[in-house]
């Protein structure tokens, strides 16, 4: 997790907030590609669940961002 490598906690918190907002927006943007993301799971369980092409993926915040960007680039 990147927050462990950023010595400034305010910067790490800002990064995490930005990343969560990006995943939330990407979860909406990728609906047209038939990707369904459980964003509440990230808040409750610490991992995001993405259903895509008949497969279910359980991903960290960073992985969810990368995977959803990959789907979006399609």
C-alpha positions as CSV (number, residue, x, y, z in Angstrom):
1,X,0.0,0.0,0.0
2,X,1.4,3.4,-1.0
3,X,0.4,5.1,2.3
4,X,3.2,3.1,4.0
5,X,5.8,4.6,1.6
6,X,4.6,8.2,1.9
7,X,6.1,9.7,5.0
8,X,3.7,12.7,5.1
9,X,0.4,11.3,6.6
10,X,-1.6,14.3,5.2
11,X,-0.3,13.5,1.7
12,X,-1.0,9.8,2.2
13,X,-4.6,10.6,3.3
14,X,-5.1,12.9,0.3
15,X,-3.8,10.2,-2.0
16,X,-6.2,7.6,-0.6
17,X,-9.1,9.9,-0.8
18,X,-8.3,10.7,-4.4
19,X,-7.9,7.1,-5.3
20,X,-11.2,6.1,-3.7
21,X,-12.9,8.9,-5.7
22,X,-11.3,7.6,-8.9
23,X,-12.5,4.0,-8.3
24,X,-16.0,5.3,-7.5
25,X,-16.1,7.2,-10.9
26,X,-14.5,4.3,-12.8
27,X,-17.1,2.0,-11.3
28,X,-19.7,4.1,-13.0
29,X,-17.8,4.6,-16.2
30,X,-17.2,0.9,-16.7
31,X,-20.8,-0.1,-16.3
32,X,-21.2,0.2,-20.1
33,X,-18.5,-2.5,-20.4
34,X,-20.6,-4.8,-18.2
35,X,-18.2,-4.4,-15.2
36,X,-20.0,-4.2,-11.9
37,X,-18.0,-3.0,-8.9
38,X,-19.1,-3.2,-5.3
39,X,-17.7,0.0,-4.0
40,X,-19.3,-0.5,-0.6
41,X,-17.2,-3.6,-0.2
42,X,-14.1,-1.5,-0.3
43,X,-15.3,0.6,2.6
44,X,-16.6,-2.4,4.7
45,X,-14.3,-5.3,3.7
46,X,-11.2,-3.4,2.6
47,X,-11.3,-5.0,-0.9
48,X,-13.4,-4.2,-3.9
49,X,-15.3,-6.9,-5.8
50,X,-15.5,-6.5,-9.5
51,X,-17.7,-8.8,-11.7
52,X,-16.4,-8.8,-15.2
53,X,-17.0,-11.2,-18.1
54,X,-18.5,-13.8,-15.8
55,X,-15.6,-13.7,-13.3
56,X,-15.5,-12.2,-9.9
57,X,-12.3,-10.4,-8.7
58,X,-11.5,-9.3,-5.2
59,X,-9.0,-6.4,-5.4
60,X,-7.3,-3.9,-3.2
61,X,-8.0,-0.2,-3.8
62,X,-4.9,0.1,-6.0
63,X,-5.6,-3.0,-7.9
64,X,-9.2,-2.0,-8.4
65,X,-8.1,1.3,-9.9
66,X,-5.7,-0.4,-12.3
67,X,-8.1,-3.1,-13.3
68,X,-11.0,-0.6,-13.9
69,X,-8.6,1.6,-16.0
70,X,-7.7,-1.5,-18.0
71,X,-11.4,-2.2,-18.6
72,X,-12.1,1.4,-19.5
73,X,-9.2,1.4,-22.1
74,X,-10.8,-1.8,-23.5
